[in-house]
């Protein structure tokens, strides 16, 4: 299953001109724990809880429009990517702060 995060990472790497960039591997290395939940109320909804190395947490989610299309593995992948996408701007801000200092 292709990853739009990986596609974006590949494109960013192909145009990179300096070492100053947040990579997908950088983001993944920040993750300490991952947990997935499929609530009984909506078993086709996948919630991904990420706890980062510093204790900060992020929540990602995924659900098909039609519950009949639910696939547990795809749901976990999409929910994880949703949570990881939230980390990118936070890490970008920290990098910009370091560069500005």
Chimera marker file (.cmm) of the C-alpha trace (Angstrom):
<marker_set name="trace">
<marker id="1" x="0.000" y="0.000" z="0.000" r="1" g="1" b="0" radius="0.5"/>
<marker id="2" x="1.581" y="3.298" z="-1.080" r="1" g="1" b="0" radius="0.5"/>
<marker id="3" x="2.065" y="6.057" z="1.440" r="1" g="1" b="0" radius="0.5"/>
<marker id="4" x="1.321" y="9.661" z="0.574" r="1" g="1" b="0" radius="0.5"/>
<marker id="5" x="3.712" y="10.561" z="3.398" r="1" g="1" b="0" radius="0.5"/>
<marker id="6" x="6.480" y="8.614" z="1.675" r="1" g="1" b="0" radius="0.5"/>
<marker id="7" x="5.640" y="10.225" z="-1.662" r="1" g="1" b="0" radius="0.5"/>
<marker id="8" x="5.963" y="13.665" z="-0.054" r="1" g="1" b="0" radius="0.5"/>
<marker id="9" x="9.218" y="12.640" z="1.632" r="1" g="1" b="0" radius="0.5"/>
<marker id="10" x="10.650" y="11.454" z="-1.684" r="1" g="1" b="0" radius="0.5"/>
<marker id="11" x="9.702" y="14.701" z="-3.426" r="1" g="1" b="0" radius="0.5"/>
<marker id="12" x="11.133" y="16.855" z="-0.614" r="1" g="1" b="0" radius="0.5"/>
<marker id="13" x="14.390" y="14.872" z="-0.681" r="1" g="1" b="0" radius="0.5"/>
<marker id="14" x="14.672" y="15.295" z="-4.447" r="1" g="1" b="0" radius="0.5"/>
<marker id="15" x="14.607" y="19.113" z="-4.169" r="1" g="1" b="0" radius="0.5"/>
<marker id="16" x="16.555" y="19.440" z="-0.898" r="1" g="1" b="0" radius="0.5"/>
<marker id="17" x="19.369" y="21.992" z="-1.064" r="1" g="1" b="0" radius="0.5"/>
<marker id="18" x="20.473" y="22.128" z="2.600" r="1" g="1" b="0" radius="0.5"/>
<marker id="19" x="20.582" y="19.716" z="5.525" r="1" g="1" b="0" radius="0.5"/>
<marker id="20" x="17.836" y="21.704" z="7.249" r="1" g="1" b="0" radius="0.5"/>
<marker id="21" x="14.740" y="19.564" z="6.775" r="1" g="1" b="0" radius="0.5"/>
<marker id="22" x="12.439" y="17.389" z="8.848" r="1" g="1" b="0" radius="0.5"/>
<marker id="23" x="12.373" y="13.911" z="7.364" r="1" g="1" b="0" radius="0.5"/>
<marker id="24" x="9.806" y="11.183" z="7.696" r="1" g="1" b="0" radius="0.5"/>
<marker id="25" x="12.408" y="9.136" z="9.565" r="1" g="1" b="0" radius="0.5"/>
<marker id="26" x="12.905" y="12.068" z="11.970" r="1" g="1" b="0" radius="0.5"/>
<marker id="27" x="9.188" y="11.992" z="12.741" r="1" g="1" b="0" radius="0.5"/>
<marker id="28" x="9.046" y="8.230" z="13.145" r="1" g="1" b="0" radius="0.5"/>
<marker id="29" x="12.005" y="8.323" z="15.531" r="1" g="1" b="0" radius="0.5"/>
<marker id="30" x="10.059" y="10.621" z="17.875" r="1" g="1" b="0" radius="0.5"/>
<marker id="31" x="7.311" y="8.015" z="18.399" r="1" g="1" b="0" radius="0.5"/>
<marker id="32" x="7.660" y="6.018" z="21.620" r="1" g="1" b="0" radius="0.5"/>
<marker id="33" x="4.304" y="4.204" z="21.693" r="1" g="1" b="0" radius="0.5"/>
<marker id="34" x="1.447" y="3.495" z="19.307" r="1" g="1" b="0" radius="0.5"/>
<marker id="35" x="-1.999" y="2.180" z="20.179" r="1" g="1" b="0" radius="0.5"/>
<marker id="36" x="-5.004" y="1.566" z="17.930" r="1" g="1" b="0" radius="0.5"/>
<marker id="37" x="-8.614" y="1.615" z="19.060" r="1" g="1" b="0" radius="0.5"/>
<marker id="38" x="-11.769" y="0.552" z="17.244" r="1" g="1" b="0" radius="0.5"/>
<marker id="39" x="-14.622" y="1.719" z="19.482" r="1" g="1" b="0" radius="0.5"/>
<marker id="40" x="-17.629" y="-0.570" z="19.923" r="1" g="1" b="0" radius="0.5"/>
<marker id="41" x="-19.906" y="2.327" z="19.020" r="1" g="1" b="0" radius="0.5"/>
<marker id="42" x="-18.208" y="2.643" z="15.596" r="1" g="1" b="0" radius="0.5"/>
<marker id="43" x="-16.083" y="-0.456" z="14.948" r="1" g="1" b="0" radius="0.5"/>
<marker id="44" x="-15.138" y="0.780" z="11.470" r="1" g="1" b="0" radius="0.5"/>
<marker id="45" x="-13.491" y="3.876" z="13.010" r="1" g="1" b="0" radius="0.5"/>
<marker id="46" x="-9.789" y="3.480" z="13.722" r="1" g="1" b="0" radius="0.5"/>
<marker id="47" x="-8.147" y="5.775" z="16.251" r="1" g="1" b="0" radius="0.5"/>
<marker id="48" x="-4.370" y="5.902" z="16.508" r="1" g="1" b="0" radius="0.5"/>
<marker id="49" x="-2.774" y="7.214" z="19.686" r="1" g="1" b="0" radius="0.5"/>
<marker id="50" x="0.864" y="8.238" z="19.405" r="1" g="1" b="0" radius="0.5"/>
<marker id="51" x="2.933" y="9.010" z="22.466" r="1" g="1" b="0" radius="0.5"/>
<marker id="52" x="6.173" y="10.737" z="21.605" r="1" g="1" b="0" radius="0.5"/>
<marker id="53" x="9.529" y="10.330" z="23.348" r="1" g="1" b="0" radius="0.5"/>
<marker id="54" x="8.913" y="13.587" z="25.275" r="1" g="1" b="0" radius="0.5"/>
<marker id="55" x="5.452" y="12.485" z="26.469" r="1" g="1" b="0" radius="0.5"/>
<marker id="56" x="3.454" y="14.626" z="24.030" r="1" g="1" b="0" radius="0.5"/>
<marker id="57" x="0.530" y="12.792" z="22.453" r="1" g="1" b="0" radius="0.5"/>
<marker id="58" x="-1.212" y="12.940" z="19.095" r="1" g="1" b="0" radius="0.5"/>
<marker id="59" x="-4.458" y="11.373" z="17.903" r="1" g="1" b="0" radius="0.5"/>
<marker id="60" x="-5.107" y="10.262" z="14.340" r="1" g="1" b="0" radius="0.5"/>
<marker id="61" x="-8.284" y="8.795" z="12.935" r="1" g="1" b="0" radius="0.5"/>
<marker id="62" x="-9.597" y="7.022" z="9.899" r="1" g="1" b="0" radius="0.5"/>
<marker id="63" x="-12.987" y="5.674" z="8.823" r="1" g="1" b="0" radius="0.5"/>
<marker id="64" x="-14.425" y="4.714" z="5.466" r="1" g="1" b="0" radius="0.5"/>
<marker id="65" x="-17.542" y="6.539" z="4.282" r="1" g="1" b="0" radius="0.5"/>
<marker id="66" x="-19.203" y="3.155" z="3.848" r="1" g="1" b="0" radius="0.5"/>
<marker id="67" x="-18.576" y="0.844" z="6.848" r="1" g="1" b="0" radius="0.5"/>
<marker id="68" x="-18.733" y="-2.127" z="4.474" r="1" g="1" b="0" radius="0.5"/>
<marker id="69" x="-15.403" y="-0.928" z="3.056" r="1" g="1" b="0" radius="0.5"/>
<marker id="70" x="-13.641" y="-1.171" z="6.436" r="1" g="1" b="0" radius="0.5"/>
<marker id="71" x="-10.259" y="-2.868" z="6.407" r="1" g="1" b="0" radius="0.5"/>
<marker id="72" x="-8.405" y="-3.043" z="9.750" r="1" g="1" b="0" radius="0.5"/>
<marker id="73" x="-4.893" y="-2.842" z="8.281" r="1" g="1" b="0" radius="0.5"/>
<marker id="74" x="-5.735" y="0.075" z="5.999" r="1" g="1" b="0" radius="0.5"/>
<marker id="75" x="-7.546" y="1.813" z="8.866" r="1" g="1" b="0" radius="0.5"/>
<marker id="76" x="-4.454" y="1.565" z="11.065" r="1" g="1" b="0" radius="0.5"/>
<marker id="77" x="-2.190" y="2.834" z="8.291" r="1" g="1" b="0" radius="0.5"/>
<marker id="78" x="-4.402" y="5.830" z="7.533" r="1" g="1" b="0" radius="0.5"/>
<marker id="79" x="-4.936" y="6.688" z="11.219" r="1" g="1" b="0" radius="0.5"/>
<marker id="80" x="-1.185" y="6.462" z="11.927" r="1" g="1" b="0" radius="0.5"/>
<marker id="81" x="-0.402" y="8.716" z="8.983" r="1" g="1" b="0" radius="0.5"/>
<marker id="82" x="-3.090" y="11.158" z="10.130" r="1" g="1" b="0" radius="0.5"/>
<marker id="83" x="-1.416" y="11.386" z="13.550" r="1" g="1" b="0" radius="0.5"/>
<marker id="84" x="2.087" y="11.654" z="12.104" r="1" g="1" b="0" radius="0.5"/>
<marker id="85" x="1.002" y="14.466" z="9.757" r="1" g="1" b="0" radius="0.5"/>
<marker id="86" x="0.133" y="16.517" z="12.838" r="1" g="1" b="0" radius="0.5"/>
<marker id="87" x="3.712" y="16.210" z="14.083" r="1" g="1" b="0" radius="0.5"/>
<marker id="88" x="5.297" y="17.611" z="10.912" r="1" g="1" b="0" radius="0.5"/>
<marker id="89" x="4.363" y="21.295" z="11.434" r="1" g="1" b="0" radius="0.5"/>
<marker id="90" x="5.348" y="21.112" z="15.113" r="1" g="1" b="0" radius="0.5"/>
<marker id="91" x="8.790" y="19.781" z="14.245" r="1" g="1" b="0" radius="0.5"/>
<marker id="92" x="9.056" y="22.313" z="11.400" r="1" g="1" b="0" radius="0.5"/>
<marker id="93" x="8.384" y="25.104" z="13.872" r="1" g="1" b="0" radius="0.5"/>
<marker id="94" x="11.107" y="23.812" z="16.197" r="1" g="1" b="0" radius="0.5"/>
<marker id="95" x="13.579" y="23.627" z="13.323" r="1" g="1" b="0" radius="0.5"/>
<marker id="96" x="12.728" y="27.178" z="12.265" r="1" g="1" b="0" radius="0.5"/>
<marker id="97" x="13.249" y="28.374" z="15.846" r="1" g="1" b="0" radius="0.5"/>
<marker id="98" x="16.708" y="26.749" z="15.909" r="1" g="1" b="0" radius="0.5"/>
<marker id="99" x="17.606" y="28.288" z="12.559" r="1" g="1" b="0" radius="0.5"/>
<marker id="100" x="16.421" y="31.738" z="13.667" r="1" g="1" b="0" radius="0.5"/>
<marker id="101" x="18.426" y="31.571" z="16.921" r="1" g="1" b="0" radius="0.5"/>
<link id1="1" id2="2" r="1" g="1" b="0" radius="0.2"/>
<link id1="2" id2="3" r="1" g="1" b="0" radius="0.2"/>
<link id1="3" id2="4" r="1" g="1" b="0" radius="0.2"/>
<link id1="4" id2="5" r="1" g="1" b="0" radius="0.2"/>
<link id1="5" id2="6" r="1" g="1" b="0" radius="0.2"/>
<link id1="6" id2="7" r="1" g="1" b="0" radius="0.2"/>
<link id1="7" id2="8" r="1" g="1" b="0" radius="0.2"/>
<link id1="8" id2="9" r="1" g="1" b="0" radius="0.2"/>
<link id1="9" id2="10" r="1" g="1" b="0" radius="0.2"/>
<link id1="10" id2="11" r="1" g="1" b="0" radius="0.2"/>
<link id1="11" id2="12" r="1" g="1" b="0" radius="0.2"/>
<link id1="12" id2="13" r="1" g="1" b="0" radius="0.2"/>
<link id1="13" id2="14" r="1" g="1" b="0" radius="0.2"/>
<link id1="14" id2="15" r="1" g="1" b="0" radius="0.2"/>
<link id1="15" id2="16" r="1" g="1" b="0" radius="0.2"/>
<link id1="16" id2="17" r="1" g="1" b="0" radius="0.2"/>
<link id1="17" id2="18" r="1" g="1" b="0" radius="0.2"/>
<link id1="18" id2="19" r="1" g="1" b="0" radius="0.2"/>
<link id1="19" id2="20" r="1" g="1" b="0" radius="0.2"/>
<link id1="20" id2="21" r="1" g="1" b="0" radius="0.2"/>
<link id1="21" id2="22" r="1" g="1" b="0" radius="0.2"/>
<link id1="22" id2="23" r="1" g="1" b="0" radius="0.2"/>
<link id1="23" id2="24" r="1" g="1" b="0" radius="0.2"/>
<link id1="24" id2="25" r="1" g="1" b="0" radius="0.2"/>
<link id1="25" id2="26" r="1" g="1" b="0" radius="0.2"/>
<link id1="26" id2="27" r="1" g="1" b="0" radius="0.2"/>
<link id1="27" id2="28" r="1" g="1" b="0" radius="0.2"/>
<link id1="28" id2="29" r="1" g="1" b="0" radius="0.2"/>
<link id1="29" id2="30" r="1" g="1" b="0" radius="0.2"/>
<link id1="30" id2="31" r="1" g="1" b="0" radius="0.2"/>
<link id1="31" id2="32" r="1" g="1" b="0" radius="0.2"/>
<link id1="32" id2="33" r="1" g="1" b="0" radius="0.2"/>
<link id1="33" id2="34" r="1" g="1" b="0" radius="0.2"/>
<link id1="34" id2="35" r="1" g="1" b="0" radius="0.2"/>
<link id1="35" id2="36" r="1" g="1" b="0" radius="0.2"/>
<link id1="36" id2="37" r="1" g="1" b="0" radius="0.2"/>
<link id1="37" id2="38" r="1" g="1" b="0" radius="0.2"/>
<link id1="38" id2="39" r="1" g="1" b="0" radius="0.2"/>
<link id1="39" id2="40" r="1" g="1" b="0" radius="0.2"/>
<link id1="40" id2="41" r="1" g="1" b="0" radius="0.2"/>
<link id1="41" id2="42" r="1" g="1" b="0" radius="0.2"/>
<link id1="42" id2="43" r="1" g="1" b="0" radius="0.2"/>
<link id1="43" id2="44" r="1" g="1" b="0" radius="0.2"/>
<link id1="44" id2="45" r="1" g="1" b="0" radius="0.2"/>
<link id1="45" id2="46" r="1" g="1" b="0" radius="0.2"/>
<link id1="46" id2="47" r="1" g="1" b="0" radius="0.2"/>
<link id1="47" id2="48" r="1" g="1" b="0" radius="0.2"/>
<link id1="48" id2="49" r="1" g="1" b="0" radius="0.2"/>
<link id1="49" id2="50" r="1" g="1" b="0" radius="0.2"/>
<link id1="50" id2="51" r="1" g="1" b="0" radius="0.2"/>
<link id1="51" id2="52" r="1" g="1" b="0" radius="0.2"/>
<link id1="52" id2="53" r="1" g="1" b="0" radius="0.2"/>
<link id1="53" id2="54" r="1" g="1" b="0" radius="0.2"/>
<link id1="54" id2="55" r="1" g="1" b="0" radius="0.2"/>
<link id1="55" id2="56" r="1" g="1" b="0" radius="0.2"/>
<link id1="56" id2="57" r="1" g="1" b="0" radius="0.2"/>
<link id1="57" id2="58" r="1" g="1" b="0" radius="0.2"/>
<link id1="58" id2="59" r="1" g="1" b="0" radius="0.2"/>
<link id1="59" id2="60" r="1" g="1" b="0" radius="0.2"/>
<link id1="60" id2="61" r="1" g="1" b="0" radius="0.2"/>
<link id1="61" id2="62" r="1" g="1" b="0" radius="0.2"/>
<link id1="62" id2="63" r="1" g="1" b="0" radius="0.2"/>
<link id1="63" id2="64" r="1" g="1" b="0" radius="0.2"/>
<link id1="64" id2="65" r="1" g="1" b="0" radius="0.2"/>
<link id1="65" id2="66" r="1" g="1" b="0" radius="0.2"/>
<link id1="66" id2="67" r="1" g="1" b="0" radius="0.2"/>
<link id1="67" id2="68" r="1" g="1" b="0" radius="0.2"/>
<link id1="68" id2="69" r="1" g="1" b="0" radius="0.2"/>
<link id1="69" id2="70" r="1" g="1" b="0" radius="0.2"/>
<link id1="70" id2="71" r="1" g="1" b="0" radius="0.2"/>
<link id1="71" id2="72" r="1" g="1" b="0" radius="0.2"/>
<link id1="72" id2="73" r="1" g="1" b="0" radius="0.2"/>
<link id1="73" id2="74" r="1" g="1" b="0" radius="0.2"/>
<link id1="74" id2="75" r="1" g="1" b="0" radius="0.2"/>
<link id1="75" id2="76" r="1" g="1" b="0" radius="0.2"/>
<link id1="76" id2="77" r="1" g="1" b="0" radius="0.2"/>
<link id1="77" id2="78" r="1" g="1" b="0" radius="0.2"/>
<link id1="78" id2="79" r="1" g="1" b="0" radius="0.2"/>
<link id1="79" id2="80" r="1" g="1" b="0" radius="0.2"/>
<link id1="80" id2="81" r="1" g="1" b="0" radius="0.2"/>
<link id1="81" id2="82" r="1" g="1" b="0" radius="0.2"/>
<link id1="82" id2="83" r="1" g="1" b="0" radius="0.2"/>
<link id1="83" id2="84" r="1" g="1" b="0" radius="0.2"/>
<link id1="84" id2="85" r="1" g="1" b="0" radius="0.2"/>
<link id1="85" id2="86" r="1" g="1" b="0" radius="0.2"/>
<link id1="86" id2="87" r="1" g="1" b="0" radius="0.2"/>
<link id1="87" id2="88" r="1" g="1" b="0" radius="0.2"/>
<link id1="88" id2="89" r="1" g="1" b="0" radius="0.2"/>
<link id1="89" id2="90" r="1" g="1" b="0" radius="0.2"/>
<link id1="90" id2="91" r="1" g="1" b="0" radius="0.2"/>
<link id1="91" id2="92" r="1" g="1" b="0" radius="0.2"/>
<link id1="92" id2="93" r="1" g="1" b="0" radius="0.2"/>
<link id1="93" id2="94" r="1" g="1" b="0" radius="0.2"/>
<link id1="94" id2="95" r="1" g="1" b="0" radius="0.2"/>
<link id1="95" id2="96" r="1" g="1" b="0" radius="0.2"/>
<link id1="96" id2="97" r="1" g="1" b="0" radius="0.2"/>
<link id1="97" id2="98" r="1" g="1" b="0" radius="0.2"/>
<link id1="98" id2="99" r="1" g="1" b="0" radius="0.2"/>
<link id1="99" id2="100" r="1" g="1" b="0" radius="0.2"/>
<link id1="100" id2="101" r="1" g="1" b="0" radius="0.2"/>
</marker_set>
